[in-house]
Amino acid sequence: MYSPILATLGYVLSPDGTKALMIHRNARSDDAHLGKYNGLGGKLDADEDIIAGMKREILEEAGIVCESLELRGTISWPGFGRNGEDWFGFVFLITKWTGSPWEKNAEGSLAWIELSTVLDLPLWEGDRFFLPMVFDRTVGQFHGVMPYHDGKPVNWQFSRLPLASATCVSCDTCSRSPKASG
């Protein structure tokens, strides 16, 4: 039975949309992510939905309040955990926020990284496969599977949804009126 650890992974965009706030995991020598750059996020609590979890993680890790988020995709990571645990992540762009991001937290230092240079950073090897889709807002959501073995991805496959049309079919979180039926 597949029972992954559910998690969020968020990339906070700068107000001009040219940079992402990332963490350089350099604070704890026992960190499986030591030395790598990553988005912000973590495990979901049992009593929260994915949006509440993402907002909580951004507040806890960067000290800012999310006002607008876009779900860019999901990734199933079988075998990703330190002891081979399976993870399933919901990947977000945070497009609007308030507050002043911290310079560091308990996991490492926070830095604004130019989107054009993100792939030049020390990242998890598998991040290089999906990060271009996270930041390319001209394509729809991606939903992928990336099995890991011994800390390395062994495969990557994904499907994409088309971009949502300009007219909502139904929504309860935006200011646009739902599309009239029939």
HULIN-V488748 format. One record per residue. N is the residue number from 0. RES is the residue in one letter. SS is DSSP state (A for helix, B for strand, O for the rest). D_LAST is the distance of its C-alpha to the last C-alpha in Angstrom with 1 decimal. Layout:
N/RES/SS/D_LAST
N/RES/SS/D_LAST
This chain:
0/M/O/42.2
1/Y/O/40.5
2/S/O/40.8
3/P/O/40.7
4/I/B/41.6
5/L/B/38.4
6/A/B/38.8
7/T/B/37.4
8/L/B/38.5
9/G/B/37.8
10/Y/B/38.8
11/V/B/39.1
12/L/B/38.6
13/S/O/41.0
14/P/O/39.6
15/D/O/39.9
16/G/O/38.3
17/T/O/41.4
18/K/B/42.9
19/A/B/42.1
20/L/B/44.1
21/M/B/45.7
22/I/B/48.4
23/H/B/51.6
24/R/O/52.6
25/N/O/56.3
26/A/O/57.3
27/R/O/58.0
28/S/O/60.2
29/D/O/58.6
30/D/O/55.1
31/A/O/53.5
32/H/O/51.8
33/L/O/55.1
34/G/O/55.3
35/K/O/51.7
36/Y/B/49.0
37/N/B/45.7
38/G/O/42.6
39/L/B/42.7
40/G/B/41.4
41/G/B/42.5
42/K/B/41.9
43/L/O/39.2
44/D/O/40.6
45/A/O/39.6
46/D/O/38.0
47/E/O/35.8
48/D/O/32.5
49/I/A/32.6
50/I/A/31.8
51/A/A/34.4
52/G/A/36.8
53/M/A/36.4
54/K/A/36.9
55/R/A/39.9
56/E/A/41.5
57/I/A/41.1
58/L/A/42.7
59/E/A/45.5
60/E/A/46.3
61/A/A/45.9
62/G/O/46.0
63/I/O/42.8
64/V/B/39.5
65/C/B/36.2
66/E/B/33.6
67/S/B/31.1
68/L/B/30.8
69/E/B/28.9
70/L/B/28.9
71/R/B/30.2
72/G/B/30.7
73/T/B/32.5
74/I/B/35.8
75/S/B/37.5
76/W/B/41.3
77/P/O/43.1
78/G/O/46.8
79/F/O/46.5
80/G/O/48.4
81/R/O/52.1
82/N/O/52.8
83/G/O/50.1
84/E/O/47.3
85/D/O/43.7
86/W/B/41.5
87/F/B/37.7
88/G/B/36.8
89/F/B/33.7
90/V/B/34.4
91/F/B/33.3
92/L/B/33.9
93/I/B/34.8
94/T/B/33.8
95/K/B/34.9
96/W/B/37.7
97/T/B/40.5
98/G/O/44.1
99/S/O/46.9
100/P/O/46.9
101/W/O/50.1
102/E/O/52.5
103/K/B/53.0
104/N/B/52.2
105/A/O/54.0
106/E/O/52.6
107/G/B/53.6
108/S/B/53.2
109/L/B/50.0
110/A/B/49.6
111/W/B/47.2
112/I/B/47.0
113/E/B/45.9
114/L/A/42.9
115/S/A/44.8
116/T/A/47.6
117/V/A/45.9
118/L/A/46.5
119/D/A/50.2
120/L/O/50.7
121/P/O/52.0
122/L/O/48.8
123/W/O/48.0
124/E/O/48.1
125/G/O/44.6
126/D/A/43.1
127/R/A/43.8
128/F/A/41.2
129/F/A/38.2
130/L/A/39.2
131/P/A/38.2
132/M/A/34.6
133/V/A/34.7
134/F/A/35.7
135/D/O/33.7
136/R/O/30.5
137/T/O/29.3
138/V/O/28.5
139/G/O/26.2
140/Q/O/27.4
141/F/B/30.1
142/H/B/31.0
143/G/B/34.5
144/V/B/37.5
145/M/O/41.0
146/P/O/43.7
147/Y/B/47.0
148/H/B/50.5
149/D/O/53.6
150/G/O/51.6
151/K/B/50.2
152/P/B/46.9
153/V/O/47.3
154/N/O/43.9
155/W/O/40.6
156/Q/B/37.3
157/F/B/33.8
158/S/B/30.2
159/R/B/27.9
160/L/O/24.3
161/P/O/22.8
162/L/O/22.7
163/A/O/19.6
164/S/O/17.5
165/A/O/18.1
166/T/O/14.7
167/C/O/14.4
168/V/O/11.8
169/S/O/13.7
170/C/O/17.2
171/D/O/19.9
172/T/O/22.7
173/C/O/21.9
174/S/O/21.5
175/R/O/18.3
176/S/O/15.2
177/P/O/12.5
178/K/O/9.6
179/A/O/6.8
180/S/O/3.8
181/G/O/0.0
